[in-house]
Amino acid sequence: MPAPKPLSVPQKALHKLGLDRDIDLALHLPLRYEDETRITRLADARDGMAVQVEGVVTHQEVGFRPRRQLLVTLDDGSDTCVLRFFNFYPSQQKAYAVGAKLRARGELQGGFMGKTMMHPTCKAATGELPSALTPVYPTVAGLPQPYLRKAVLAGLGRADVSETLAPQALASLKLVSPNMLNLHSALQVLHHPGPGAALHELEDRTHPAWQRLKAEELLAQQLSQHMARRERDAFRAPSIASSSNSSNSNRDALHTQLLAALPFELTPAQERVGQEIAADLARHVPMHRLLQGDVGSGKTVVAALAACRCIDAGWQCALMAPTEILAEQHLRKLVQWLAPLGVQVAWLTGSQKKKERTEMLAQIASGRAHLVVGTHAVIQDHVQFQKLGLAIIDEQHRFGVAQRLALRDKSGPGSQGQEPHLLMMTATPIPRTLAMSYYADLDVSTIDALPPGRSPIVTKVVSDHRRAEVIERIRAQLTQGRQVYWVCPLIEESEALDLTNATATHAELQAALADLEPPVQVGLLHSRMPPADKKTVMAQFAQGAEHTQVGHPTMGVLVSTTVIEVGVDVPNASLMVIEHAERFGLSQLHQLRGRVGRGAAASACVLLYSTGDAPRLGELARERLRAMAETQDGFEIARRDLELRGPGEFLGARQSGATLLRFADLATDTALVEWAQATAPHMLTHHPELAARHVARWLGGRTDYLKA
């Protein structure tokens, strides 16, 4: 069998863009359009206009001031214009010789020396003008626009763009947008709009052709997620009933014992989501539920109650967190709650000593460890469970698809081929449109109320010109016995961003607070520290109040990078200072702010921003800081964050290995999202063959992420 021919450079570039099928080329839509359908007289063109002119070359020279450049003078009979090229080739000098008739397209600039165009697009003035706008496509190195235009045109001609929407779907789609085109017409308009096309509608994606593409894309996403849900529902999972399945029928169920031992009562919201999870665990199909709740809403205790039900029924449970700090935070809480009830908790992390790790692995494999808490070390190949019934993933957006699948695949020999139930948790609330689209394959439980006793957090936006005032505020908090976080974005100098590093800030605060009595220790925590050192620093800060009582210097201030973003719980900390707050994302700012206000003391968050050499903050940064000052509602923060960042950044790793929405905008296309959500189940049930064709057209084989 002969070896396949190697791909040419343009073919490799097409593959890099994912343009392997004819339909991929047909759905590769222009970024913008250039109008080559008309010629503008130089005498009629205004400064700053993007125009196409046609004329005869009357002069050409190579100048050397201020640098080497090709200067070509073009005369169209009404005026002259100098075409200026700083990068040019001998072939251009030959093509732009005196007497040549050229068409040049670019931005016209006026000045003391007359009209000029910098690096215009030029070609010989032969043939008729195009009858449609010229598309400009997204591309990569090695794939010039002329080649890509021909490839797209050929793919569009060969692609099967026959109707895949069921008649009822088409009828209801007309209600969403009465001027909806069919797919073939929509693609023709978008690739080759006529000279009279409404360019603003094409560019802002409100044209009926764009609406059709968005609707099809959203429907493909909904269909694929519903397909994934149906596929999962065919698997078997252990049925974990609500009542105790323990051999010791003389005692209360484990989750009942935990409820009785807790020093607080559950909120109605916690009770509601706990019942939703219990109902899922009792089914014979794998639970696939997302538990969302704002910072401090009490998700961990809900997860612990679910773990109790699992353990009581004779199954093991695993909890995986993205960082060692967060995993250890969970470990401390769960051991405190569950160890007195006889639950054996194992700990797995990459920084463990070999002897301890070997012992933990033995406990897990034998089933003696009822609950396993750790980082990604939990999913390593050599970790073998005896009988895993429930997997809990905290901050699920920080894990990739492969990692989540690996945890689900560790059911163990005692599971008899059954899959574990899966509970994912997030402290980043999911906006409604995002839940309707990207999380359509999940059941979502929401803790929408904070436990009583949480202190309100006052948020102040402060310029770094008032840095000295902020340090004085820290001194006042420390003298009252409180503790303070100071968060920095980087741990080393960056010439590009010129951000103050955590080490320098640590030294600055040490010097500024050196005269306090009793002395106060300033800690430093960042991602490059050895795990053991991180653990020591965090423990010292968490136990700061106790150190004061026994006469040791208190770690009153912790200078940290964003490694303390989630999970850290120090009720005595009442002030959070976030340096260069304009550099952080909105959800990240909200997560950081949630590290204070966890005790009874009034708490504050200072967003310390810097404009550098700029006279004012950028618009996006200003909107982020304004949102933080205006609301503490995590759901409102999430909604604004989605508007500012879009779903790609907001979702993080959930869609790893998948194509995010390319055309639809969740902030503006709510009606189309709702249409797709309502249409997908009906289409799957009544027109499964059309649904399969539709998903294959839009997603190809890129649906693996839906299995996670």
Buried (B, 14 or more C-beta within 10 A) or exposed (E): EEEEEEEEEBBEBBEEBEBEBBBBBBBBBBEEBBBBBEBBBBEEBEEEEBBBBBBBBEEBEEEEEEEEBBBBBBBBEEBBBBBBBEEBEEEBBEBBEEEBEBBBBBBBBEEEEEBBBBEBBBEEBEEEEBEBBBBBBEBEEBBEBEBBBEBBBEBBEEBEBEBBBBEEBBEBBEEBBEEBBEBBBBBBBBBBBEBEBEBEBBBEBBBBBBBBBBBBBBBBBBBBBBBBBEEBEEEEBBBBEBEBBBEEEEEBBBBBBBBEEEEEEBBEBBBBBBEBBBEBBBBEBBBBBBBBBBBBBBBBBBBBBBBBBBBBBBBBBBBBBBBBBBBBBBBEBBBEBBEEBEBBBBBBBEEBEEEEBEBBBEBBBEBEBBBBBBBBBBBEEEBBBBBBBBBBBBBBBBBBBBBBBBBBEBBBEBBEEBBBBBBBBBBBBBBBBBBBBBBBBBBBBBBBBBBEEBBEBEBBBBEBEBBEEBBEBBBEBBEEBBBBBBBBBBBEEEEEEEBBBBBBBBBBBBEBBEEBEEEBBBBBBBEEBEBEEBBBBBEBBBBBBEBBEEEBBBBBBBBBBBBBBBBBBBBBBBBBBBBBBBBBBBBBBBBBBBBBBBBEBBBBBBBBBBBEEEEEBEEEBBBBBEBBBEBBEBBBBBBBBBBBBBBEEBBBBBBBBBBBBBBBBBBBBEEBBBBBBEBBBBBBEEBEEBBBBBBBBBBBEBBBBBBB
